[in-house]
Amino acid sequence: MKKRYLFITCEEAQHICDKAQYNEATNWEKFKLTLRYFWCHITRSYVKRNSKLSESVKNSKLNCLKTIEREQIKAQFTKELSKQERK
């Protein structure tokens, strides 16, 4: 078995970590990530930070504008802008 076939670079591990976070990684990719994770401190820290970020986003209580509200603000902005251009 080629060394390259089983062992991956840090960049590949980060990409696989991101894919695994969204359940898009295959089992083989997860296995290769696990191998890299055991011996690379950079990969371990990336996985830890990525997990922490994902958990923070998941637990945050964001209040986003609805489409109607966004359109109202845009219309009001356009109206005010046209007033400024007339002066």
C-alpha angles and dihedrals in degrees: 000000000000117000090229091054093063105026121062135195125253091255092053090047091053091050092049090047090055091048092048090052089062094039092250098118122100122234090253091054091048090051092052090047090052091052091050091044093059097057106025119076092191091058091046092053092046092051091047094050092044092051092048092050092048091050091049093051091045094051097042118107102221121180109206127188118259119235092254092052091048091051091049092052091046091051091048091049092050090049092051091045092053089051090054093049092053093058 
